Amino acid sequence: MTNSDYLFKAVIKKVSEKVNEVLIEKFEEAANIAKDAPDIIKKEFDILKESIIEEAARMEYEMNSKPRNKKSKTYQDPKINKALEEIIEIQARIERLDKKMNNFI
């Protein structure tokens, strides 16, 4: 055998060893992740459930704290009534924008 034959065989051997080493390492990582996956999924589901409950409570509070109709709060000063109407309109616009942003995300 020539020197280039030995060199070629050495390259093949070392590359094979390295590939096997990396594959074994990655299989071990995958096994560890698979072992932890149910806990990770449960944790993420619990976080999602909590955020849904918080959002529902926020929405309920928001609905209960708003006046039922625009005329429920009236003042003698027409400027205050106009300002209140504008505030209600701005709140409605913000809610629509918030819904669009949530649908976009």
Gaussian input, Z-matrix of N, CA and C with variables (Angstrom, degrees):
# hf/3-21g

backbone

0 1
 N
 C     1     B1
 C     2     B2     1     A1
 N     3     B3     2     A2     1     D1
 C     4     B4     3     A3     2     D2
 C     5     B5     4     A4     3     D3
 N     6     B6     5     A5     4     D4
 C     7     B7     6     A6     5     D5
 C     8     B8     7     A7     6     D6
 N     9     B9     8     A8     7     D7
 C    10    B10     9     A9     8     D8
 C    11    B11    10    A10     9     D9
 N    12    B12    11    A11    10    D10
 C    13    B13    12    A12    11    D11
 C    14    B14    13    A13    12    D12
 N    15    B15    14    A14    13    D13
 C    16    B16    15    A15    14    D14
 C    17    B17    16    A16    15    D15
 N    18    B18    17    A17    16    D16
 C    19    B19    18    A18    17    D17
 C    20    B20    19    A19    18    D18
 N    21    B21    20    A20    19    D19
 C    22    B22    21    A21    20    D20
 C    23    B23    22    A22    21    D21
 N    24    B24    23    A23    22    D22
 C    25    B25    24    A24    23    D23
 C    26    B26    25    A25    24    D24
 N    27    B27    26    A26    25    D25
 C    28    B28    27    A27    26    D26
 C    29    B29    28    A28    27    D27
 N    30    B30    29    A29    28    D28
 C    31    B31    30    A30    29    D29
 C    32    B32    31    A31    30    D30
 N    33    B33    32    A32    31    D31
 C    34    B34    33    A33    32    D32
 C    35    B35    34    A34    33    D33
 N    36    B36    35    A35    34    D34
 C    37    B37    36    A36    35    D35
 C    38    B38    37    A37    36    D36
 N    39    B39    38    A38    37    D37
 C    40    B40    39    A39    38    D38
 C    41    B41    40    A40    39    D39
 N    42    B42    41    A41    40    D40
 C    43    B43    42    A42    41    D41
 C    44    B44    43    A43    42    D42
 N    45    B45    44    A44    43    D43
 C    46    B46    45    A45    44    D44
 C    47    B47    46    A46    45    D45
 N    48    B48    47    A47    46    D46
 C    49    B49    48    A48    47    D47
 C    50    B50    49    A49    48    D48
 N    51    B51    50    A50    49    D49
 C    52    B52    51    A51    50    D50
 C    53    B53    52    A52    51    D51
 N    54    B54    53    A53    52    D52
 C    55    B55    54    A54    53    D53
 C    56    B56    55    A55    54    D54
 N    57    B57    56    A56    55    D55
 C    58    B58    57    A57    56    D56
 C    59    B59    58    A58    57    D57
 N    60    B60    59    A59    58    D58
 C    61    B61    60    A60    59    D59
 C    62    B62    61    A61    60    D60
 N    63    B63    62    A62    61    D61
 C    64    B64    63    A63    62    D62
 C    65    B65    64    A64    63    D63
 N    66    B66    65    A65    64    D64
 C    67    B67    66    A66    65    D65
 C    68    B68    67    A67    66    D66
 N    69    B69    68    A68    67    D67
 C    70    B70    69    A69    68    D68
 C    71    B71    70    A70    69    D69
 N    72    B72    71    A71    70    D70
 C    73    B73    72    A72    71    D71
 C    74    B74    73    A73    72    D72
 N    75    B75    74    A74    73    D73
 C    76    B76    75    A75    74    D74
 C    77    B77    76    A76    75    D75
 N    78    B78    77    A77    76    D76
 C    79    B79    78    A78    77    D77
 C    80    B80    79    A79    78    D78
 N    81    B81    80    A80    79    D79
 C    82    B82    81    A81    80    D80
 C    83    B83    82    A82    81    D81
 N    84    B84    83    A83    82    D82
 C    85    B85    84    A84    83    D83
 C    86    B86    85    A85    84    D84
 N    87    B87    86    A86    85    D85
 C    88    B88    87    A87    86    D86
 C    89    B89    88    A88    87    D87
 N    90    B90    89    A89    88    D88
 C    91    B91    90    A90    89    D89
 C    92    B92    91    A91    90    D90
 N    93    B93    92    A92    91    D91
 C    94    B94    93    A93    92    D92
 C    95    B95    94    A94    93    D93
 N    96    B96    95    A95    94    D94
 C    97    B97    96    A96    95    D95
 C    98    B98    97    A97    96    D96
 N    99    B99    98    A98    97    D97
 C   100   B100    99    A99    98    D98
 C   101   B101   100   A100    99    D99
 N   102   B102   101   A101   100   D100
 C   103   B103   102   A102   101   D101
 C   104   B104   103   A103   102   D102
 N   105   B105   104   A104   103   D103
 C   106   B106   105   A105   104   D104
 C   107   B107   106   A106   105   D105
 N   108   B108   107   A107   106   D106
 C   109   B109   108   A108   107   D107
 C   110   B110   109   A109   108   D108
 N   111   B111   110   A110   109   D109
 C   112   B112   111   A111   110   D110
 C   113   B113   112   A112   111   D111
 N   114   B114   113   A113   112   D112
 C   115   B115   114   A114   113   D113
 C   116   B116   115   A115   114   D114
 N   117   B117   116   A116   115   D115
 C   118   B118   117   A117   116   D116
 C   119   B119   118   A118   117   D117
 N   120   B120   119   A119   118   D118
 C   121   B121   120   A120   119   D119
 C   122   B122   121   A121   120   D120
 N   123   B123   122   A122   121   D121
 C   124   B124   123   A123   122   D122
 C   125   B125   124   A124   123   D123
 N   126   B126   125   A125   124   D124
 C   127   B127   126   A126   125   D125
 C   128   B128   127   A127   126   D126
 N   129   B129   128   A128   127   D127
 C   130   B130   129   A129   128   D128
 C   131   B131   130   A130   129   D129
 N   132   B132   131   A131   130   D130
 C   133   B133   132   A132   131   D131
 C   134   B134   133   A133   132   D132
 N   135   B135   134   A134   133   D133
 C   136   B136   135   A135   134   D134
 C   137   B137   136   A136   135   D135
 N   138   B138   137   A137   136   D136
 C   139   B139   138   A138   137   D137
 C   140   B140   139   A139   138   D138
 N   141   B141   140   A140   139   D139
 C   142   B142   141   A141   140   D140
 C   143   B143   142   A142   141   D141
 N   144   B144   143   A143   142   D142
 C   145   B145   144   A144   143   D143
 C   146   B146   145   A145   144   D144
 N   147   B147   146   A146   145   D145
 C   148   B148   147   A147   146   D146
 C   149   B149   148   A148   147   D147
 N   150   B150   149   A149   148   D148
 C   151   B151   150   A150   149   D149
 C   152   B152   151   A151   150   D150
 N   153   B153   152   A152   151   D151
 C   154   B154   153   A153   152   D152
 C   155   B155   154   A154   153   D153
 N   156   B156   155   A155   154   D154
 C   157   B157   156   A156   155   D155
 C   158   B158   157   A157   156   D156
 N   159   B159   158   A158   157   D157
 C   160   B160   159   A159   158   D158
 C   161   B161   160   A160   159   D159
 N   162   B162   161   A161   160   D160
 C   163   B163   162   A162   161   D161
 C   164   B164   163   A163   162   D162
 N   165   B165   164   A164   163   D163
 C   166   B166   165   A165   164   D164
 C   167   B167   166   A166   165   D165
 N   168   B168   167   A167   166   D166
 C   169   B169   168   A168   167   D167
 C   170   B170   169   A169   168   D168
 N   171   B171   170   A170   169   D169
 C   172   B172   171   A171   170   D170
 C   173   B173   172   A172   171   D171
 N   174   B174   173   A173   172   D172
 C   175   B175   174   A174   173   D173
 C   176   B176   175   A175   174   D174
 N   177   B177   176   A176   175   D175
 C   178   B178   177   A177   176   D176
 C   179   B179   178   A178   177   D177
 N   180   B180   179   A179   178   D178
 C   181   B181   180   A180   179   D179
 C   182   B182   181   A181   180   D180
 N   183   B183   182   A182   181   D181
 C   184   B184   183   A183   182   D182
 C   185   B185   184   A184   183   D183
 N   186   B186   185   A185   184   D184
 C   187   B187   186   A186   185   D185
 C   188   B188   187   A187   186   D186
 N   189   B189   188   A188   187   D187
 C   190   B190   189   A189   188   D188
 C   191   B191   190   A190   189   D189
 N   192   B192   191   A191   190   D190
 C   193   B193   192   A192   191   D191
 C   194   B194   193   A193   192   D192
 N   195   B195   194   A194   193   D193
 C   196   B196   195   A195   194   D194
 C   197   B197   196   A196   195   D195
 N   198   B198   197   A197   196   D196
 C   199   B199   198   A198   197   D197
 C   200   B200   199   A199   198   D198
 N   201   B201   200   A200   199   D199
 C   202   B202   201   A201   200   D200
 C   203   B203   202   A202   201   D201
 N   204   B204   203   A203   202   D202
 C   205   B205   204   A204   203   D203
 C   206   B206   205   A205   204   D204
 N   207   B207   206   A206   205   D205
 C   208   B208   207   A207   206   D206
 C   209   B209   208   A208   207   D207
 N   210   B210   209   A209   208   D208
 C   211   B211   210   A210   209   D209
 C   212   B212   211   A211   210   D210
 N   213   B213   212   A212   211   D211
 C   214   B214   213   A213   212   D212
 C   215   B215   214   A214   213   D213
 N   216   B216   215   A215   214   D214
 C   217   B217   216   A216   215   D215
 C   218   B218   217   A217   216   D216
 N   219   B219   218   A218   217   D217
 C   220   B220   219   A219   218   D218
 C   221   B221   220   A220   219   D219
 N   222   B222   221   A221   220   D220
 C   223   B223   222   A222   221   D221
 C   224   B224   223   A223   222   D222
 N   225   B225   224   A224   223   D223
 C   226   B226   225   A225   224   D224
 C   227   B227   226   A226   225   D225
 N   228   B228   227   A227   226   D226
 C   229   B229   228   A228   227   D227
 C   230   B230   229   A229   228   D228
 N   231   B231   230   A230   229   D229
 C   232   B232   231   A231   230   D230
 C   233   B233   232   A232   231   D231
 N   234   B234   233   A233   232   D232
 C   235   B235   234   A234   233   D233
 C   236   B236   235   A235   234   D234
 N   237   B237   236   A236   235   D235
 C   238   B238   237   A237   236   D236
 C   239   B239   238   A238   237   D237
 N   240   B240   239   A239   238   D238
 C   241   B241   240   A240   239   D239
 C   242   B242   241   A241   240   D240
 N   243   B243   242   A242   241   D241
 C   244   B244   243   A243   242   D242
 C   245   B245   244   A244   243   D243
 N   246   B246   245   A245   244   D244
 C   247   B247   246   A246   245   D245
 C   248   B248   247   A247   246   D246
 N   249   B249   248   A248   247   D247
 C   250   B250   249   A249   248   D248
 C   251   B251   250   A250   249   D249
 N   252   B252   251   A251   250   D250
 C   253   B253   252   A252   251   D251
 C   254   B254   253   A253   252   D252
 N   255   B255   254   A254   253   D253
 C   256   B256   255   A255   254   D254
 C   257   B257   256   A256   255   D255
 N   258   B258   257   A257   256   D256
 C   259   B259   258   A258   257   D257
 C   260   B260   259   A259   258   D258
 N   261   B261   260   A260   259   D259
 C   262   B262   261   A261   260   D260
 C   263   B263   262   A262   261   D261
 N   264   B264   263   A263   262   D262
 C   265   B265   264   A264   263   D263
 C   266   B266   265   A265   264   D264
 N   267   B267   266   A266   265   D265
 C   268   B268   267   A267   266   D266
 C   269   B269   268   A268   267   D267
 N   270   B270   269   A269   268   D268
 C   271   B271   270   A270   269   D269
 C   272   B272   271   A271   270   D270
 N   273   B273   272   A272   271   D271
 C   274   B274   273   A273   272   D272
 C   275   B275   274   A274   273   D273
 N   276   B276   275   A275   274   D274
 C   277   B277   276   A276   275   D275
 C   278   B278   277   A277   276   D276
 N   279   B279   278   A278   277   D277
 C   280   B280   279   A279   278   D278
 C   281   B281   280   A280   279   D279
 N   282   B282   281   A281   280   D280
 C   283   B283   282   A282   281   D281
 C   284   B284   283   A283   282   D282
 N   285   B285   284   A284   283   D283
 C   286   B286   285   A285   284   D284
 C   287   B287   286   A286   285   D285
 N   288   B288   287   A287   286   D286
 C   289   B289   288   A288   287   D287
 C   290   B290   289   A289   288   D288
 N   291   B291   290   A290   289   D289
 C   292   B292   291   A291   290   D290
 C   293   B293   292   A292   291   D291
 N   294   B294   293   A293   292   D292
 C   295   B295   294   A294   293   D293
 C   296   B296   295   A295   294   D294
 N   297   B297   296   A296   295   D295
 C   298   B298   297   A297   296   D296
 C   299   B299   298   A298   297   D297
 N   300   B300   299   A299   298   D298
 C   301   B301   300   A300   299   D299
 C   302   B302   301   A301   300   D300
 N   303   B303   302   A302   301   D301
 C   304   B304   303   A303   302   D302
 C   305   B305   304   A304   303   D303
 N   306   B306   305   A305   304   D304
 C   307   B307   306   A306   305   D305
 C   308   B308   307   A307   306   D306
 N   309   B309   308   A308   307   D307
 C   310   B310   309   A309   308   D308
 C   311   B311   310   A310   309   D309
 N   312   B312   311   A311   310   D310
 C   313   B313   312   A312   311   D311
 C   314   B314   313   A313   312   D312

   B1=1.4374
   B2=1.5198
   B3=1.3164
   B4=1.4543
   B5=1.5275
   B6=1.3184
   B7=1.4683
   B8=1.5259
   B9=1.3279
   B10=1.4661
   B11=1.5313
   B12=1.3331
   B13=1.4620
   B14=1.5335
   B15=1.3501
   B16=1.4678
   B17=1.5318
   B18=1.3089
   B19=1.4620
   B20=1.5238
   B21=1.3170
   B22=1.4543
   B23=1.5354
   B24=1.3380
   B25=1.4597
   B26=1.5308
   B27=1.3127
   B28=1.4637
   B29=1.5297
   B30=1.3252
   B31=1.4636
   B32=1.5265
   B33=1.3185
   B34=1.4667
   B35=1.5276
   B36=1.3032
   B37=1.4591
   B38=1.5270
   B39=1.3379
   B40=1.4642
   B41=1.5342
   B42=1.3241
   B43=1.4673
   B44=1.5307
   B45=1.3190
   B46=1.4664
   B47=1.5262
   B48=1.3324
   B49=1.4590
   B50=1.5271
   B51=1.3180
   B52=1.4761
   B53=1.5334
   B54=1.3275
   B55=1.4652
   B56=1.5285
   B57=1.3123
   B58=1.4670
   B59=1.5239
   B60=1.3072
   B61=1.4722
   B62=1.5211
   B63=1.3222
   B64=1.4644
   B65=1.5263
   B66=1.3273
   B67=1.4668
   B68=1.5245
   B69=1.3170
   B70=1.4653
   B71=1.5247
   B72=1.3199
   B73=1.4649
   B74=1.5237
   B75=1.3215
   B76=1.4661
   B77=1.5228
   B78=1.3411
   B79=1.4627
   B80=1.5300
   B81=1.3289
   B82=1.4591
   B83=1.5316
   B84=1.3340
   B85=1.4639
   B86=1.5278
   B87=1.3413
   B88=1.4701
   B89=1.5245
   B90=1.3157
   B91=1.4646
   B92=1.5243
   B93=1.3276
   B94=1.4721
   B95=1.5269
   B96=1.3124
   B97=1.4702
   B98=1.5217
   B99=1.3269
   B100=1.4575
   B101=1.5279
   B102=1.3207
   B103=1.4597
   B104=1.5309
   B105=1.3359
   B106=1.4591
   B107=1.5316
   B108=1.3199
   B109=1.4689
   B110=1.5243
   B111=1.3293
   B112=1.4735
   B113=1.5297
   B114=1.3248
   B115=1.4670
   B116=1.5211
   B117=1.3254
   B118=1.4694
   B119=1.5242
   B120=1.3370
   B121=1.4635
   B122=1.5228
   B123=1.3238
   B124=1.4631
   B125=1.5269
   B126=1.3296
   B127=1.4648
   B128=1.5294
   B129=1.3289
   B130=1.4649
   B131=1.5256
   B132=1.3269
   B133=1.4558
   B134=1.5213
   B135=1.3291
   B136=1.4689
   B137=1.5248
   B138=1.3266
   B139=1.4667
   B140=1.5268
   B141=1.3349
   B142=1.4633
   B143=1.5258
   B144=1.3226
   B145=1.4667
   B146=1.5293
   B147=1.3270
   B148=1.4603
   B149=1.5294
   B150=1.3333
   B151=1.4649
   B152=1.5258
   B153=1.3397
   B154=1.4648
   B155=1.5274
   B156=1.3269
   B157=1.4603
   B158=1.5252
   B159=1.3314
   B160=1.4650
   B161=1.5241
   B162=1.3330
   B163=1.4629
   B164=1.5206
   B165=1.3306
   B166=1.4654
   B167=1.5247
   B168=1.3226
   B169=1.4682
   B170=1.5234
   B171=1.3407
   B172=1.4575
   B173=1.5242
   B174=1.3290
   B175=1.4653
   B176=1.5274
   B177=1.3376
   B178=1.4613
   B179=1.5345
   B180=1.3320
   B181=1.4597
   B182=1.5288
   B183=1.3275
   B184=1.4551
   B185=1.5253
   B186=1.3238
   B187=1.4635
   B188=1.5234
   B189=1.3156
   B190=1.4633
   B191=1.5258
   B192=1.3239
   B193=1.4625
   B194=1.5201
   B195=1.3375
   B196=1.4634
   B197=1.5198
   B198=1.3152
   B199=1.4643
   B200=1.5287
   B201=1.3305
   B202=1.4691
   B203=1.5313
   B204=1.3139
   B205=1.4629
   B206=1.5180
   B207=1.2809
   B208=1.4584
   B209=1.5288
   B210=1.3143
   B211=1.4512
   B212=1.5294
   B213=1.3260
   B214=1.4620
   B215=1.5197
   B216=1.3137
   B217=1.4563
   B218=1.5171
   B219=1.3099
   B220=1.4652
   B221=1.5158
   B222=1.2970
   B223=1.4622
   B224=1.5229
   B225=1.3067
   B226=1.4544
   B227=1.5158
   B228=1.3142
   B229=1.4680
   B230=1.5288
   B231=1.3356
   B232=1.4638
   B233=1.5351
   B234=1.3383
   B235=1.4658
   B236=1.5275
   B237=1.3357
   B238=1.4656
   B239=1.5273
   B240=1.3321
   B241=1.4626
   B242=1.5230
   B243=1.3251
   B244=1.4686
   B245=1.5199
   B246=1.3230
   B247=1.4611
   B248=1.5324
   B249=1.3328
   B250=1.4600
   B251=1.5252
   B252=1.3129
   B253=1.4643
   B254=1.5355
   B255=1.3201
   B256=1.4591
   B257=1.5349
   B258=1.3239
   B259=1.4706
   B260=1.5258
   B261=1.3251
   B262=1.4728
   B263=1.5285
   B264=1.3093
   B265=1.4699
   B266=1.5277
   B267=1.3214
   B268=1.4709
   B269=1.5261
   B270=1.3395
   B271=1.4672
   B272=1.5224
   B273=1.3239
   B274=1.4588
   B275=1.5270
   B276=1.3310
   B277=1.4638
   B278=1.5251
   B279=1.3350
   B280=1.4714
   B281=1.5278
   B282=1.3276
   B283=1.4633
   B284=1.5279
   B285=1.3345
   B286=1.4667
   B287=1.5316
   B288=1.3230
   B289=1.4616
   B290=1.5223
   B291=1.3370
   B292=1.4626
   B293=1.5243
   B294=1.3273
   B295=1.4712
   B296=1.5193
   B297=1.3357
   B298=1.4690
   B299=1.5281
   B300=1.3278
   B301=1.4598
   B302=1.5338
   B303=1.3272
   B304=1.4736
   B305=1.5055
   B306=1.3273
   B307=1.4634
   B308=1.5182
   B309=1.3283
   B310=1.4648
   B311=1.5159
   B312=1.3333
   B313=1.4571
   B314=1.4941
   A1=109.69
   A2=113.60
   A3=118.43
   A4=109.80
   A5=114.00
   A6=119.59
   A7=111.57
   A8=117.97
   A9=120.93
   A10=110.47
   A11=119.15
   A12=121.86
   A13=110.26
   A14=115.56
   A15=119.03
   A16=111.26
   A17=115.11
   A18=119.89
   A19=110.56
   A20=117.60
   A21=122.22
   A22=110.55
   A23=117.54
   A24=121.35
   A25=111.10
   A26=116.87
   A27=120.97
   A28=110.14
   A29=116.14
   A30=120.31
   A31=109.89
   A32=116.89
   A33=121.32
   A34=109.95
   A35=118.32
   A36=122.32
   A37=110.91
   A38=117.36
   A39=120.89
   A40=111.99
   A41=117.02
   A42=120.31
   A43=109.54
   A44=117.69
   A45=121.54
   A46=110.98
   A47=116.58
   A48=120.31
   A49=111.12
   A50=115.41
   A51=119.63
   A52=110.87
   A53=117.66
   A54=121.72
   A55=109.53
   A56=117.19
   A57=120.60
   A58=110.97
   A59=117.26
   A60=121.58
   A61=110.93
   A62=116.82
   A63=121.36
   A64=110.11
   A65=117.68
   A66=120.27
   A67=111.34
   A68=117.01
   A69=120.39
   A70=110.10
   A71=116.62
   A72=120.97
   A73=110.97
   A74=116.96
   A75=120.94
   A76=111.32
   A77=118.01
   A78=120.73
   A79=110.77
   A80=117.05
   A81=120.53
   A82=110.60
   A83=116.95
   A84=120.55
   A85=110.82
   A86=115.82
   A87=119.92
   A88=110.65
   A89=117.38
   A90=120.54
   A91=110.54
   A92=117.06
   A93=120.61
   A94=111.38
   A95=116.31
   A96=120.67
   A97=110.10
   A98=116.90
   A99=120.48
   A100=110.91
   A101=116.35
   A102=120.88
   A103=110.08
   A104=117.47
   A105=122.11
   A106=113.34
   A107=117.76
   A108=121.75
   A109=113.42
   A110=120.64
   A111=118.29
   A112=112.64
   A113=117.44
   A114=120.35
   A115=110.98
   A116=116.57
   A117=121.01
   A118=110.09
   A119=116.52
   A120=120.73
   A121=110.18
   A122=117.61
   A123=121.04
   A124=110.55
   A125=116.95
   A126=120.76
   A127=110.49
   A128=117.15
   A129=121.00
   A130=110.91
   A131=117.08
   A132=120.64
   A133=110.43
   A134=117.44
   A135=121.23
   A136=111.08
   A137=116.83
   A138=120.83
   A139=110.08
   A140=116.64
   A141=121.02
   A142=110.44
   A143=116.81
   A144=121.28
   A145=110.36
   A146=117.37
   A147=121.05
   A148=111.24
   A149=116.67
   A150=118.82
   A151=111.20
   A152=117.49
   A153=120.81
   A154=109.94
   A155=116.85
   A156=121.04
   A157=110.30
   A158=117.24
   A159=120.95
   A160=111.19
   A161=116.74
   A162=120.28
   A163=110.97
   A164=117.23
   A165=120.73
   A166=110.42
   A167=116.85
   A168=120.57
   A169=110.52
   A170=116.76
   A171=120.56
   A172=110.82
   A173=115.72
   A174=120.04
   A175=111.16
   A176=116.11
   A177=120.10
   A178=110.60
   A179=116.37
   A180=120.89
   A181=110.44
   A182=115.12
   A183=120.37
   A184=111.26
   A185=116.22
   A186=120.03
   A187=111.26
   A188=117.77
   A189=121.09
   A190=112.43
   A191=117.67
   A192=119.84
   A193=112.90
   A194=118.40
   A195=121.20
   A196=110.64
   A197=115.80
   A198=117.69
   A199=109.38
   A200=116.97
   A201=121.26
   A202=112.23
   A203=116.35
   A204=119.00
   A205=109.00
   A206=115.40
   A207=120.07
   A208=112.50
   A209=117.60
   A210=121.10
   A211=112.69
   A212=118.37
   A213=119.19
   A214=111.85
   A215=118.23
   A216=121.07
   A217=107.66
   A218=115.22
   A219=119.31
   A220=108.92
   A221=113.79
   A222=121.67
   A223=108.29
   A224=116.41
   A225=119.94
   A226=111.16
   A227=117.24
   A228=120.79
   A229=109.22
   A230=118.52
   A231=121.57
   A232=112.61
   A233=116.86
   A234=119.41
   A235=110.31
   A236=116.06
   A237=119.81
   A238=109.96
   A239=116.94
   A240=120.70
   A241=110.82
   A242=116.56
   A243=120.08
   A244=110.06
   A245=117.09
   A246=120.70
   A247=110.93
   A248=116.36
   A249=120.79
   A250=110.63
   A251=116.88
   A252=120.84
   A253=110.67
   A254=116.63
   A255=120.39
   A256=111.09
   A257=116.37
   A258=120.27
   A259=110.20
   A260=116.23
   A261=120.00
   A262=110.20
   A263=117.46
   A264=121.36
   A265=110.73
   A266=116.80
   A267=120.73
   A268=110.11
   A269=116.53
   A270=119.81
   A271=110.73
   A272=117.14
   A273=121.13
   A274=110.52
   A275=117.10
   A276=120.76
   A277=111.12
   A278=115.57
   A279=119.99
   A280=110.08
   A281=116.69
   A282=120.09
   A283=111.18
   A284=116.65
   A285=119.55
   A286=110.67
   A287=116.29
   A288=120.69
   A289=110.79
   A290=115.89
   A291=120.73
   A292=110.58
   A293=117.01
   A294=120.69
   A295=110.89
   A296=117.03
   A297=120.18
   A298=110.36
   A299=117.00
   A300=120.84
   A301=110.04
   A302=117.38
   A303=120.45
   A304=111.45
   A305=117.79
   A306=121.02
   A307=110.43
   A308=116.86
   A309=121.05
   A310=111.41
   A311=116.28
   A312=121.61
   A313=107.48
   D1=146.12
   D2=179.95
   D3=-92.31
   D4=169.76
   D5=179.04
   D6=-60.05
   D7=-38.22
   D8=-179.89
   D9=-67.31
   D10=-32.25
   D11=176.06
   D12=-64.45
   D13=-45.18
   D14=177.99
   D15=-64.00
   D16=-40.82
   D17=178.80
   D18=-62.12
   D19=-43.95
   D20=179.22
   D21=-62.64
   D22=-45.52
   D23=179.20
   D24=-64.32
   D25=-37.61
   D26=179.14
   D27=-65.51
   D28=-41.59
   D29=178.41
   D30=-61.73
   D31=-47.66
   D32=179.96
   D33=-60.01
   D34=-45.23
   D35=-178.28
   D36=-62.92
   D37=-48.95
   D38=-177.22
   D39=-67.06
   D40=-38.93
   D41=177.77
   D42=-64.93
   D43=-42.22
   D44=178.11
   D45=-61.72
   D46=-43.83
   D47=178.69
   D48=-61.60
   D49=-43.95
   D50=-178.96
   D51=-65.43
   D52=-42.69
   D53=178.91
   D54=-62.35
   D55=-44.51
   D56=178.42
   D57=-62.53
   D58=-41.88
   D59=179.08
   D60=-61.73
   D61=-45.97
   D62=-179.91
   D63=-66.17
   D64=-42.34
   D65=179.93
   D66=-62.53
   D67=-44.06
   D68=178.98
   D69=-61.76
   D70=-43.55
   D71=179.21
   D72=-61.12
   D73=-44.42
   D74=-178.70
   D75=-68.84
   D76=-37.21
   D77=176.01
   D78=-63.33
   D79=-38.88
   D80=177.76
   D81=-65.35
   D82=-42.18
   D83=177.41
   D84=-61.94
   D85=-43.59
   D86=179.98
   D87=-63.96
   D88=-38.92
   D89=178.82
   D90=-64.33
   D91=-41.69
   D92=178.53
   D93=-64.86
   D94=-41.52
   D95=178.51
   D96=-65.12
   D97=-43.17
   D98=179.51
   D99=-62.65
   D100=-34.66
   D101=178.87
   D102=-67.81
   D103=-37.27
   D104=-177.36
   D105=-88.21
   D106=-10.82
   D107=-173.98
   D108=-57.18
   D109=-46.64
   D110=-179.76
   D111=-59.16
   D112=-39.38
   D113=178.79
   D114=-65.92
   D115=-41.55
   D116=179.74
   D117=-64.16
   D118=-45.01
   D119=-179.63
   D120=-63.97
   D121=-43.34
   D122=179.19
   D123=-61.89
   D124=-43.17
   D125=179.77
   D126=-61.79
   D127=-45.82
   D128=179.63
   D129=-64.18
   D130=-38.96
   D131=178.38
   D132=-64.86
   D133=-41.65
   D134=178.04
   D135=-62.49
   D136=-41.49
   D137=177.75
   D138=-62.46
   D139=-44.15
   D140=178.73
   D141=-62.36
   D142=-44.18
   D143=-179.59
   D144=-61.32
   D145=-44.07
   D146=178.88
   D147=-62.37
   D148=-42.15
   D149=-178.88
   D150=-68.16
   D151=-32.95
   D152=176.97
   D153=-66.60
   D154=-43.48
   D155=179.22
   D156=-63.80
   D157=-43.18
   D158=178.13
   D159=-62.04
   D160=-42.18
   D161=179.87
   D162=-65.57
   D163=-40.27
   D164=178.14
   D165=-63.22
   D166=-41.72
   D167=178.71
   D168=-65.00
   D169=-40.91
   D170=178.27
   D171=-62.84
   D172=-43.48
   D173=-179.67
   D174=-65.11
   D175=-41.24
   D176=178.45
   D177=-62.99
   D178=-44.77
   D179=178.51
   D180=-60.60
   D181=-43.57
   D182=-179.08
   D183=-61.95
   D184=-42.70
   D185=-179.65
   D186=-68.23
   D187=-36.81
   D188=-178.56
   D189=-76.37
   D190=-25.17
   D191=-177.55
   D192=-89.18
   D193=-11.45
   D194=179.31
   D195=-83.88
   D196=149.57
   D197=172.93
   D198=-64.92
   D199=144.39
   D200=-177.74
   D201=-65.56
   D202=-36.77
   D203=174.43
   D204=-141.02
   D205=167.73
   D206=-174.17
   D207=-66.26
   D208=-25.27
   D209=-175.77
   D210=-92.34
   D211=1.96
   D212=-175.97
   D213=-67.88
   D214=-30.58
   D215=176.73
   D216=-113.60
   D217=111.89
   D218=177.57
   D219=-126.69
   D220=148.01
   D221=179.78
   D222=-124.21
   D223=160.37
   D224=-179.90
   D225=-70.58
   D226=-33.48
   D227=-179.40
   D228=-77.96
   D229=117.84
   D230=-178.61
   D231=-63.23
   D232=-27.44
   D233=178.51
   D234=-65.11
   D235=-39.92
   D236=178.92
   D237=-66.50
   D238=-41.48
   D239=178.15
   D240=-62.07
   D241=-42.70
   D242=179.55
   D243=-65.15
   D244=-43.32
   D245=178.53
   D246=-62.31
   D247=-40.10
   D248=178.86
   D249=-64.00
   D250=-42.09
   D251=177.40
   D252=-62.30
   D253=-41.96
   D254=178.47
   D255=-64.31
   D256=-39.62
   D257=177.82
   D258=-62.58
   D259=-43.91
   D260=179.06
   D261=-62.70
   D262=-40.71
   D263=178.47
   D264=-64.75
   D265=-42.11
   D266=178.14
   D267=-63.31
   D268=-41.63
   D269=177.67
   D270=-60.89
   D271=-41.34
   D272=178.84
   D273=-63.63
   D274=-41.70
   D275=177.91
   D276=-63.33
   D277=-41.75
   D278=178.83
   D279=-62.71
   D280=-42.06
   D281=178.33
   D282=-62.10
   D283=-42.79
   D284=178.60
   D285=-63.97
   D286=-42.22
   D287=177.84
   D288=-63.07
   D289=-41.64
   D290=178.66
   D291=-61.83
   D292=-43.23
   D293=178.05
   D294=-62.54
   D295=-42.38
   D296=179.01
   D297=-63.74
   D298=-41.22
   D299=-179.94
   D300=-65.92
   D301=-41.92
   D302=178.54
   D303=-64.79
   D304=-36.99
   D305=177.73
   D306=-70.78
   D307=-32.17
   D308=179.24
   D309=-69.59
   D310=-38.41
   D311=-177.79
   D312=-75.45

